[in-house]
Amino acid sequence: MGNNEKRGKTIYDKSLFKIFFWSGFPIFIILLFACVIISGIVFIYRRSDPEGVKIIIFCFAVLIPFSYGIPFISLLKAWKQQYKIGVYWKDRTDYHLPEWQREWYLTYDRGGFILCHRNYIKQIIGCREETEIAEHARGKVYHVVFEDIDGKNHTLKFSYELLVQEFQRWFEKHPYVTEVKIWETVTPYFEKRNIHFYVNRCGFQIVEFFNSYHEDPSELECNEEKDEMFRFQKVMKTNRNDQGVK
């Protein structure tokens, strides 16, 4: 109980309706802003023209369908999945667990959301990368093909390869390793104590040696007395879990 009180709220805490609402909200705001601008222009220049009124009505009429069309499809898929396996989103109790250990996978992507229960997926068949040519495309799209409990194949579309990797690791119950931090520092070649500390104590690696034959590009050209320096680097990988989960 203490864990639940300490952790921060995440998307996993939201109801299915709120997930649906917030997945389409960014597009709704963008389109609403566009409708207001168009309406202002039409009101100024075509105020007395009946066609101008039609344009304004049309803009606001398509606002909701354009904003929530994709989220609605995501919602229908979620409902169908729940009925198929007899497990419902509202009954989940694994809030306190890291994302990769939870029974539901959830993320916002491609103007909607992806919601999958582990019991609905029999196996992941494969992945492929494609480049969309449509006018609304954002470049590359990543397809994950999986087989459901009835033996039917389904395809999930992701915008980023990172999300594909997370989905695969979630299904296999492996921790997410998505955040990489690179620490860098430099020290003169004669500072043996510093070199010992960085390499032997902190786990840094020497990746470059700056000298008269290989100059540091960050050094000012006017600096004639350039020190010989070692550049150290350490790569840190951290498990990405929900913020606020202890």
C-alpha positions, 0 to 999 in steps of 0.5 A, a space after each residue: 500500500 505504501 508503494 502505491 502512495 509514493 509512486 507518481 501517477 502514470 498513463 497506466 492509472 487512467 481509465 480506458 475512456 481517459 486514455 481514449 480522450 487524451 490520445 486524441 487531445 493533441 490533434 484536437 487542439 491543433 485542429 481547433 486552433 486551425 478552425 479558429 484561424 480559418 473562421 476568423 479569416 472567413 468572418 473578416 473577408 466573407 462575412 456576408 457570403 453564405 459559402 463562408 458560413 458553410 466553410 466555418 460549419 464544415 471546419 467544426 463539423 469535422 473537428 471531432 471525427 478527424 481528432 478522435 477517429 484513430 483513437 476510436 479504432 484503438 478503443 474498439 480493438 481494446 474492447 474486442 480484446 477484453 471480451 475475447 480473453 475475459 480480462 478487463 482493463 478496469 480490473 487490473 491490480 498490477 499498478 505497483 509493478 514495473 512496466 515490463 512485469 505488468 499484464 497490460 502493455 500500453 502506450 500512446 502512438 500514431 495519433 491513438 493508443 496501443 493496448 494489449 494484454 499478455 494473455 491475448 498474444 500467443 506469439 510474436 511472429 516477426 517485425 518489419 520496417 517500412 517507409 510510408 508514402 502517404 501525405 500524413 506519413 511521418 517517415 518510417 513505420 515499424 510493424 509487429 506481427 503477432 498471433 492471438 489465442 485463436 491463431 489469427 495474425 494481427 499487426 501493430 504499427 509503431 512510429 519508433 524502433 524503440 517502442 518495438 523493442 519495448 513491446 518485445 521485451 514486455 512480452 518476454 518479461 525482460 526489463 526495459 533498457 532504453 535510457 543511455 547516458 554517456 559521461 565524459 571528462 578529460 584530464 592531463 596525461 601526467 595526472 596519474 592520480 586522476 587517471 587511476 581514479 577514473 579508470 580503476 575506481 569509476 569504470 571510465 574508459 580512455 577513448 582518445 588521446 589529444 596531442 600535437 599529432 591529434 589535437 582537441 577540436 574544442 581547443 581554441 586555435 589561438 592557444 599555442 600551449 596545448 596540453 596533452 590530454 586523455 578523454 574518458 568516457 563511461 556509458 550508463 544504461 538504466 532500466 526505464 520504469 514508471 517515474 515515481 515507482 520506488 
